[in-house]
Amino acid sequence: MADTNEIKQKIITVTGGIYRAWTIGTTNDPDQTKKASRNPKNWNVYEADSAAEANATVDSFTEQKMVAGPSDDGAKTVYLHLNRR
């Protein structure tokens, strides 16, 4: 399950809770997505039980002003990374 509490804690720990400093999406290939995102240093992946759960996790964070990254149809892996500044 993609644990939203774990993701929230990561955001608080690294940026003091600033959601807009992060990008979130879903992927079928975390390594390729990381590479396409220019290999961010703060890269995190979370496995959901279903694609619907992964999409709901992404939606809940983008509603809180997190940046929506590219997402793959049917993907159960949620990725999260700190935006480059």
Backbone bond lengths (Angstrom), bond angles and torsions (degrees), N, CA, C in turn:
res aa  C-N    CA-C-N  psi(-1)  N-CA   C-N-CA  omega(-1)  CA-C   N-CA-C  phi
1 M - - - 1.451 - - 1.525 109.42 -
2 A 1.311 116.95 134.42 1.465 121.75 176.05 1.529 106.93 -74.51
3 D 1.308 116.74 103.30 1.458 122.47 -172.60 1.529 111.14 -79.69
4 T 1.328 116.83 106.74 1.465 120.30 -178.40 1.528 111.53 -63.40
5 N 1.326 117.62 -31.44 1.469 119.44 177.60 1.522 111.35 -65.59
6 E 1.319 117.23 -37.93 1.462 121.33 177.34 1.534 110.15 -65.53
7 I 1.327 116.53 -41.28 1.460 120.53 178.25 1.528 110.06 -65.17
8 K 1.328 117.45 -45.22 1.467 121.04 178.29 1.522 110.89 -58.64
9 Q 1.315 117.26 -42.79 1.464 120.84 -179.96 1.521 111.05 -63.32
10 K 1.325 117.29 -39.34 1.463 121.67 177.31 1.527 110.13 -60.22
11 I 1.328 116.38 -44.93 1.466 121.97 -178.93 1.530 110.33 -63.69
12 I 1.309 116.67 -43.58 1.467 121.27 179.50 1.525 110.80 -64.93
13 T 1.317 116.57 -44.21 1.457 120.90 -177.86 1.522 112.37 -63.99
14 V 1.319 117.51 -43.55 1.461 120.96 -173.21 1.527 112.64 -85.46
15 T 1.345 117.83 -40.84 1.471 119.41 -173.60 1.523 113.37 -126.01
16 G 1.309 117.70 13.44 1.459 119.12 179.23 1.513 113.93 68.46
17 G 1.324 117.17 20.39 1.460 121.67 176.60 1.515 114.81 93.47
18 I 1.308 118.07 17.17 1.467 121.30 179.87 1.529 109.18 -85.29
19 Y 1.320 116.76 99.33 1.461 121.97 -175.65 1.520 113.02 -66.36
20 R 1.319 117.86 -36.91 1.471 120.65 -176.06 1.529 112.60 -67.44
21 A 1.324 117.62 -9.26 1.463 121.36 178.01 1.529 111.93 -82.62
22 W 1.341 117.19 -1.70 1.452 122.55 -173.47 1.520 112.04 -120.06
23 T 1.321 115.87 154.79 1.462 123.35 170.89 1.521 107.86 -118.18
24 I 1.334 115.78 140.17 1.460 121.64 179.84 1.525 109.30 -136.31
25 G 1.316 116.34 145.08 1.455 121.83 177.59 1.514 110.00 -166.73
26 T 1.324 116.15 -171.74 1.462 121.34 176.81 1.521 108.69 -121.11
27 T 1.322 114.86 152.89 1.458 119.12 -178.30 1.521 111.41 -149.55
28 N 1.317 114.92 149.12 1.462 121.41 171.10 1.525 110.57 -92.49
29 D 1.325 117.05 -16.13 1.462 122.68 -176.16 1.532 109.61 -138.40
30 P 1.340 117.58 84.94 1.463 120.61 -176.65 1.531 114.32 -55.95
31 D 1.314 118.05 -37.95 1.468 120.00 -179.16 1.526 111.18 -65.22
32 Q 1.331 117.18 -43.74 1.454 120.91 179.76 1.530 110.99 -67.56
33 T 1.323 116.58 -39.82 1.462 120.34 179.30 1.523 110.53 -65.60
34 K 1.321 116.85 -39.34 1.469 120.44 177.26 1.529 109.78 -62.16
35 K 1.313 116.52 -44.69 1.461 121.16 178.92 1.530 110.63 -61.90
36 A 1.325 117.10 -44.55 1.461 121.60 179.61 1.530 111.70 -65.46
37 S 1.326 116.73 -24.29 1.469 122.16 178.13 1.526 111.91 -88.95
38 R 1.327 116.57 14.41 1.462 124.06 179.67 1.530 112.98 66.43
39 N 1.326 115.95 35.99 1.462 123.72 174.16 1.522 114.20 49.18
40 P 1.327 117.67 61.32 1.467 119.29 179.32 1.533 110.76 -60.70
41 K 1.325 115.37 143.93 1.466 119.91 -179.29 1.525 111.55 -68.92
42 N 1.319 116.90 -38.39 1.455 120.03 -179.12 1.524 108.41 -97.54
43 W 1.323 116.32 83.75 1.467 125.34 -175.52 1.513 108.52 -114.15
44 N 1.320 117.30 130.00 1.461 122.11 -177.24 1.520 109.32 -136.38
45 V 1.317 117.25 141.03 1.463 121.46 175.14 1.524 108.99 -127.88
46 Y 1.321 114.23 145.61 1.456 122.66 -179.18 1.518 107.83 -135.93
47 E 1.315 116.49 132.20 1.461 120.94 -179.94 1.520 110.05 -91.90
48 A 1.323 115.76 128.66 1.457 122.07 175.71 1.530 108.58 -97.29
49 D 1.314 115.82 163.31 1.463 120.53 178.14 1.526 111.93 -77.54
50 S 1.332 116.56 -20.87 1.464 120.79 -178.96 1.528 109.14 -155.49
51 A 1.319 115.52 164.61 1.465 120.09 175.99 1.525 110.35 -64.77
52 A 1.312 116.91 -36.23 1.470 120.23 178.89 1.521 110.85 -62.74
53 E 1.319 116.99 -41.29 1.462 120.83 177.71 1.531 110.75 -65.89
54 A 1.322 117.12 -41.78 1.464 121.10 178.36 1.525 110.12 -61.00
55 N 1.331 117.06 -45.60 1.464 120.85 178.71 1.526 111.91 -63.91
56 A 1.316 117.05 -38.89 1.468 120.84 178.65 1.536 110.22 -65.04
57 T 1.327 116.87 -37.60 1.462 120.64 177.73 1.520 110.17 -64.02
58 V 1.327 116.77 -47.46 1.467 121.22 178.20 1.527 109.72 -59.91
59 D 1.311 117.16 -47.30 1.467 121.18 -178.80 1.529 111.48 -59.29
60 S 1.334 116.96 -41.69 1.463 119.42 -177.48 1.527 111.52 -63.86
61 F 1.329 116.96 -34.65 1.462 119.63 -179.99 1.530 112.11 -82.07
62 T 1.314 118.24 -34.39 1.465 118.65 177.88 1.531 110.66 -69.42
63 E 1.317 117.31 -28.18 1.468 120.45 174.44 1.529 111.05 -65.43
64 Q 1.326 116.65 -22.00 1.465 122.16 178.56 1.530 111.06 -97.34
65 K 1.332 116.37 20.02 1.466 124.89 174.56 1.522 115.51 79.38
66 M 1.342 117.90 16.86 1.453 120.12 171.57 1.532 107.68 -73.97
67 V 1.322 116.66 147.36 1.457 121.53 -179.44 1.533 109.48 -72.50
68 A 1.323 116.18 130.38 1.467 121.00 177.09 1.521 108.75 -85.14
69 G 1.323 115.47 120.33 1.452 120.53 176.64 1.510 110.44 -93.77
70 P 1.313 116.92 178.33 1.468 120.06 176.87 1.532 110.74 -57.79
71 S 1.312 115.61 144.36 1.461 121.09 178.85 1.517 109.73 -132.77
72 D 1.326 115.47 140.20 1.458 122.45 178.13 1.528 109.69 -92.47
73 D 1.322 116.70 137.05 1.463 121.28 176.01 1.522 109.98 -60.56
74 G 1.306 115.77 133.23 1.458 121.23 175.16 1.516 115.28 76.09
75 A 1.327 118.14 6.34 1.470 120.60 -177.68 1.523 111.54 -76.56
76 K 1.329 115.63 140.51 1.463 121.74 177.69 1.528 112.32 -106.55
77 T 1.321 117.41 1.38 1.458 120.79 179.16 1.530 108.84 -103.14
78 V 1.328 115.44 125.65 1.456 121.97 176.08 1.521 107.33 -97.80
79 Y 1.331 116.27 132.08 1.466 119.43 175.01 1.521 109.30 -113.34
80 L 1.305 115.62 151.78 1.449 123.37 -178.74 1.515 107.13 -142.86
81 H 1.329 116.67 130.13 1.460 117.84 174.33 1.516 110.95 -146.11
82 L 1.303 114.27 153.42 1.450 121.73 177.81 1.523 108.60 -74.14
83 N 1.324 116.59 131.94 1.467 120.88 179.01 1.522 109.88 -67.28
84 R 1.301 115.07 149.04 1.463 119.99 174.92 1.505 108.42 -75.62
85 R 1.332 115.51 143.39 1.466 120.30 178.96 1.481 109.64 -118.64
